[in-house]
């Protein structure tokens, strides 16, 4: 196979880069320089980054920004945000200031349970299996004490074990559904270790039991794995104020703005095409704080979007309504995050971000992340129902366009003044710089 290579992972970093340059970049004299320019001059710090993944060849930078003035449960926060989209941090900061003058954000922790499952095939009497699991639950939990003892000392551990009969979906398919509390750890390694050990123990107990036939003892463990769907590990965030306390927006009265905002959110509740983009805006804020605090944004994304479709149709994660002349805007998000373990102790900027947040525990971090999502959503819907999304977005995108066109410092300064009153577009910036299209 063309350009295939054996033993790539065993090569040194320098050898890997040599092979990549020779194989794929022979017409690009700057390819090696680009990689080296993003290397950290501190060799120990660079080695730390290289050790995060296999086959590391350089660093890929994303901006770390901050959004100040978040008043959350009566406390002021500055949220760290890692993201490349130009308008996100500005929108978050603007929304934070807006709601800080109207009572701020309120949050409620609705639960912290996480889920793991053992999926297996059992060709036998399901009632017999159910009775057996019920009788042995306490034994199973006791046998896992070497793995769970430290977590239990922190208030966590296994909270329940439930046998679920899934034979209507797949012949002979059953699962053990476990709920866990993992306190300040995200808990993936803890949960997976418990599940794998429990699977072995269940098989051993069934094989030793006199109640099962030879055929029934041929239980097949398909897999043991945590779930990133955590509907019982959830936070609610909300803002509210009297309608007259809202700002007048683009010729709209406060009530007209509130009613139009509510209608826009209602549309995202019933129209999946709109809901996907609506929720993507929420995740702009969520993912940015998740990344800054060293958590797994892919796991969060998967769980959140499953939650958005929990009734069979994909819907808005947020809700808006007017009651007794008070405007309400709220959101519920399932989040599995941690403040210990993983990158939280290894990555210097993750540690910095958590310190900026006053070193929250996992539950507090869940609340802060949910607020970031609600703030981002408010900013997006507010723009959509008033001036339109492109006006603010393209203003923030202006510097990116100027950099793409190699504008000088003087041209950038002039452009920033010019486009305060002129709509931003690639064509308009080309024209302003006197460039041919």
N, C-alpha and C positions, 0 to 999 in steps of 0.2 A: 504494500500500500504506500502510495506516494507520501513522503514527509513523515512517515511513521517512525517512532523511536522507542527503543527498549531501555528500561532502567533509568528513565528520566528523573524520577524522584530521588535516585541515589547520587545524582550528580551534585556538585557544589553549586551554589547560587551563581557564581561567575560562569561556570560551565553551562548552566541552563540558559543564561543570557546569551552567551556566545552562540549556542545552537539556534536560539530563536532569531537572533540577528542574521546569522548566516543563511537560515532557511527561509525567512519571511520578510526580511527588511533590507535586502541587498541593494535596493534602489532608494533607500531612505537613510542618508548619512547622519541624521539627527536622532535616529531611533534609540541608540544606546544612551545618548546624552539626555534624552527625555526621562528615561528610567533613573539614571543616576541623579538627575536634578531633584527628584522627589525622595531620595534617600536621606535619612536623618544623619547629621554629622556626628551625633552621639552614638558611637558604635553599640554600646550596651542597650540603649533605647531602641535602636534599629533591630538588634537581635531579638528583643522582646516582641516587636511587631512581626518579625519573620517567623517566630515560633507560634503565632496564633493559628497559622494555616500551613498546609503543605504546598510546596512549589512556589513560595513567595519570591517575587523578583523585584518588587519595589513597593511604594506606598501609593494609595489612591486617595487623594484628599477631597473631603467635602467641607464646606464652611461650617464652623461652629458659631452660631449667633445667639443672641439673648433677646428675650421679650420681657421688658419690665412692667411694673404696675399691676400685676395680677393680685387682686384682693380676693383671697380664698378662705372662707370660714373665718373672716376677720383678721387674717394674717397676710402681710405683703410678701410676694414672691417675685423673683426674676427667673423665668423659665429658660433653660438652655435648649437650643434647637439645632439639630444637625440636618441640613437639607440643602439641595442645590436650586430649588425653585425660587425665583427672585422675589415674589410677592408675599411669601408665606410668613416670614418673621415680621415684616411690616404690618401685615393684616392682624397678626396675633397681638402685637404691641398696641395697635390702634384700638382693637376690641377690648383689650385689658383696661386701657385708660377709660374708654366709654363706660364700662360696667363698674369700674372702681368708683365712679361718681354716682352710681345708682344702687349701691349696696353690695356690689361684688358678687362673686360666685359662691354657691353653697354646694356641698357634696355630702353624699350619704353612702357609706360602705354597705352593700347589700349582701355580701357573702365573700368567702375566701376559699371555698372548696375547689380542688382540682381533681381531675379524673384520670384513671388508668384502666386499661382493659386487657384481659387475657382471652384471646380468641381460640377456640378449640373445637374439634370434631369428636362427638360422642355418639356411638351407635348403640343405643340401649334405652332403658326405661327412664324417661325424663323425670317422672315423679320420684323414683328411687334416687336419682342424682340430686334432685332438689332437697330431699330429706337429708341426704348425706352431707351436702354443703352446709345446710343449716346446723346440723349437729357438730360439724367440725370447725365452724367459723372461729371460735375462741382458740382452738388448738392452732389453727393457721396463724392467727395474730401473735400468739405466744412464740411460735417457731420463728417469726420474723423479728423478734426482739433485738438480736444482734445488729440488725440494720436500722431499726426504728427507735431504739432507746434514746439516742441523743436528740433526735427530732422531737420525741415525746417530752423530753425535759424542757424543750423550748415552747411546748404547748401544741405541737403538731403531731403528725402520725397518721395512721390509717383510721378513718372514721366509720367506714362501712364496707361490707363485702356483699354483693348481690349477684345471684345467678340469674342470667337472662336467657330465655329460650328464644332462639332466632331461627328455629327450623322452618318457619313459614317463609323465610326469605331464602335460606340455603339449607338443603337437606343435612340434618345432623349437626347443624351449627349452633353452638352455645357460646356464651361469654360470661366471664366473671367481671363485673363492673365494680370498681373500687373508687371510693372518694378519699381524698387526702387533704390534710392541711400541712403546708410546708413553710409557714411563717415567712421569714424575710428572704428565703431562697426561692428562686423560680421553681426548683425542685425536680427538673427533668431527670437528672441522674439518680436521685433518691427514689423517685417513683418507678423508673425503669428497673432499678436493682431489686426493689421489693417485688415487682411483678414477675420478673424472671425467676426469683427464688420461690415465690409462691407457686408458680406454674410447676416447677419441679416437685414441690411438696405435695401438691394436689395429685399429680400423677402417681407419686410414691404411695400416698394414702389409699388411692383407688386400687392400685395393684396389690396392696396388702390386705384389702378388705375382703371378707367372706361373702359380702352381700352382692358382689358383682360377678357376672359370668366372665368366662375367658374372653369372649368377644367384646364385652363392655369395658374390660380392662385395657383394651387397645386404644386408649384415648390419644388423640393426636393434637399436640399444641401447635397451632398455626403461627401465632406470634403473640408477643407480650409487649405492650407499648403504651405510653401515656397518650392522652388526647389533648390536642390544642383547642378543642371546643370546651369552654369552661363557663357555661351559662350560670353556674352558681358561684362564680368568682367575679363579682360584678360591682360596678360603681354607678351611682346616679349623680349627675352634675346639673345645676340649674341656675338660671337668672330670672329675675322678675322685677317689674316696677310698674307704677301707675302709668297708664297710656300717656297722660299729659307730661310725664317726665322724660319721654322719648324725645329725640331730636326731630325737628322737621326736616324732611329729606326731599330734595329736588322738586319743590313745588307741592309735595304731599303734606297734608296735615299729619299730626302724630297718629291719629286714628286710622287714616288712610294707609299710612305706612305699616302700622301694626296688622291691619286686616290683609294687606297685600303680602306681607311676610308670612302670615299664617297660611294663606292660600298656597304660597310657593312650597311650604313644607308639606302641606296636605297632598300636593301633586306628587312629591317624592314618596309619599306613603303608598300611593296607588299605581304609580307608573314606574316600572323597573328601569326603563331606559334613563329616566331622570334620576332615579334612586342611586344608580351606580355612580354617576358623576357627583351627586350630592354627597354620598358617603366617601368618595375619593377625597373630597375637600376636607371632610372630617379627619381622614387619615393623614392628610398633610400635616396637621398639628400633632396627631397622636404619634405617628412614626418619627417625627423630628425629635420629640422628647424621649421616645423609646431608644432611638439610636444614641442620643447624647448620654443616656444613662446606662449604656452597655447591655441593653436587653435585645431580645430576638423579635425584630419587627415582622419577620415572615410568619412566625407563630401567632403573633397578635393579629396580623391581617387575616390569616385563615380563620381564626376563631371569631373575629368580629363579623366577617362577611357571612359565616355560617349562622351567626345570631341574627343577622339582618334578614335571613331567609327562613327563620325557624317555624313560621306558619305555612310554609310551602310557596310563598312568593317573596321575592327580594324587595325590601322596603327601606325607607329612610330610617336611620338609627336615631334621629332626633325628632322631637315633637314640639309644636307651638300651638298656643291657644290663648284666648282672651276670656277672663272670668271676672265678673264684677269690676269691669273697667281696669283690670290689671293684665298686663302683657306677661305671658309665661313662655320660657324657652328652656327645654331640658333634653337630656340625653342619658341613656343607659348603655354602658359598654362592658363586655366581658374581657378581662385582662389578666394574664398570668405573667407577672414580672417579678424581679427580685432585686434586692439591694446588697446581697452577699453572694459570693461565689462568682465563677465565670470572669468576665472582663471587669467586674466592679472593683476588684482588688488589683488587677493587672494593668489596665489601661490608665495612664496618668490623666488624660482628659475626662475619662469617665469618673474617676475619683474627684476631679475638680468640679464636674457638673453636679455630682451628688452633694458635695460640700456647699456649693452655691444654693442648693435646695435645703440646706440645714440638715443634711444626712437623714433623709426620711426613711422610715421602715417601708416594707413592701406595700402595705395598705395605704399609707400616705402617698407613696409614689403613684399607685393606681389612681388616686383621687386627682393628683396634679396632671397626670396624662389625660384623664377624661376631660378635665377643664380645658386643656389645650385643644382637644377635638371640638368641644362646644364653641370655643372662641373662634376657631377657624371657620366653623360652619356659619356662625353669625355673620362674620365678615363677608363670606361668599354670598350668602342669601341677601344680605343688605345691599351689596353691590348689584346683584342680579335684578332686584326689584326696583332699583333707583337708576343709577347712571349706566348700568351694564358692567359686565365683568371685564371687558377689554380695556376700558379707560384706565383703571387702576393697575391692571396687570401689565399693560404695555408701558406705563410710566416706569414701573419697576424694572421692566425688561430693557429699557432704553440703554443703560450702561452695557449690558451684554451685546446689544447691537453695535454700539460704538466701538467696543473692544474687538468684535468680529471684523469691523471695517478699519481697524488700526488707526482710530482717531487719535489725534494728539491731545495732550492735557488741555490746551487752550480750546480745542474744538469741543471736547467733552464739557467744559465749563459753559461755553456758549450754547451748546445743545440743551443742557439742563435748564437754562433760562428760556430758550426759545420754545421748548416743548411743554412749558408750564401752561401755555394757552393753545397749543396745537396738538392735534391727535397724533399719537405715536404709531408709526408703521415702518416696516423695512424701507418701503418706497420713500416715505417722507424723510427718513434719516439719510438715505442715499442722496436725495435731492438737496437737503440742507448741507451736506458735506461736498456737494458739487461733483458727485461721482456718477458715472454712467451706469445704468441698470445692467 
